Amino acid sequence: TWTNAHRHRTPSYNKLKTWAKNNLPHTCNHPHCTATSDLELDHITPYSQGGTDTTNNVQWLCPQHHWQKTKKEQHHWQQRTKRTPRKPIGLT
């Protein structure tokens, strides 16, 4: 079975999910994982970071590996966008 943990359900995403069900291997794409049920469609390049709803940007992941990948991406993204506070102008 397949689930959708994402909050967006655009027509292009729904088409892509149907394509993935019919064309991608029905196993988690994480190395050494053999899960075949409750798979979630994952954007390889996250949608929030410019990833697109295209066939070369999606894979099936089990919920555990999808969660791990998402957490890692969120941490990486937060580190990239952190700013070092600057001293106000005129102070030394």
C-alpha positions in Angstrom: 0.0 0.0 0.0 1.0 3.6 -0.5 0.5 6.6 1.8 1.0 10.3 1.3 2.7 12.1 4.2 2.9 15.4 2.2 0.5 18.2 2.6 0.3 19.1 -1.1 -2.0 17.2 -3.4 -1.8 19.1 -6.7 -3.0 17.5 -9.9 0.6 17.2 -11.1 1.5 15.5 -7.9 -1.4 13.1 -8.1 -0.4 12.2 -11.7 3.1 11.7 -10.6 2.1 9.4 -7.8 0.0 7.3 -10.2 3.0 7.2 -12.5 5.3 6.1 -9.6 2.8 3.3 -8.6 3.0 1.9 -12.1 6.7 2.4 -12.9 8.9 2.5 -9.9 10.0 -0.6 -8.0 7.6 -1.3 -5.1 10.3 -1.3 -2.4 11.9 1.4 -0.2 14.7 3.0 -2.1 17.0 3.2 1.0 20.0 0.8 0.7 19.4 -2.5 2.4 15.7 -1.8 3.2 13.3 -4.4 1.8 10.0 -2.7 3.0 7.2 -3.0 0.5 4.2 -1.7 2.3 3.1 1.7 3.5 5.5 3.3 1.1 5.6 7.1 0.8 6.5 9.1 -2.3 9.6 11.2 -1.5 11.0 14.1 -3.5 14.7 13.4 -3.9 15.3 17.1 -4.0 12.8 18.4 -1.5 9.9 20.4 -2.9 10.6 23.1 -0.4 14.2 23.5 -1.8 13.2 23.7 -5.5 12.5 20.1 -6.2 9.8 19.4 -8.8 7.0 17.0 -9.4 8.9 15.1 -12.1 9.6 11.5 -12.6 13.3 11.9 -12.1 12.8 13.5 -8.7 10.8 10.9 -6.8 11.4 7.6 -5.1 9.5 5.3 -2.7 10.6 5.3 0.9 9.2 3.5 3.9 7.9 5.8 6.7 11.0 5.3 8.8 13.5 6.2 6.1 11.3 9.0 4.7 11.3 10.5 8.2 15.0 10.1 8.7 15.7 11.7 5.3 13.3 14.6 6.0 14.9 15.3 9.4 18.4 15.3 7.9 17.3 17.7 5.2 15.6 20.0 7.6 18.7 20.1 9.8 21.0 20.8 6.8 18.6 23.5 5.5 18.5 25.2 9.0 22.3 25.2 9.2 22.6 26.7 5.7 20.2 29.5 6.5 21.4 30.4 10.0 22.9 33.9 10.2 25.6 35.1 12.5 24.3 38.1 14.4 26.1 41.3 13.6 27.0 44.2 15.8 24.8 47.3 15.3 26.4 50.0 13.2 28.4 52.5 15.2 29.3 50.1 18.0 32.7 48.5 18.4 
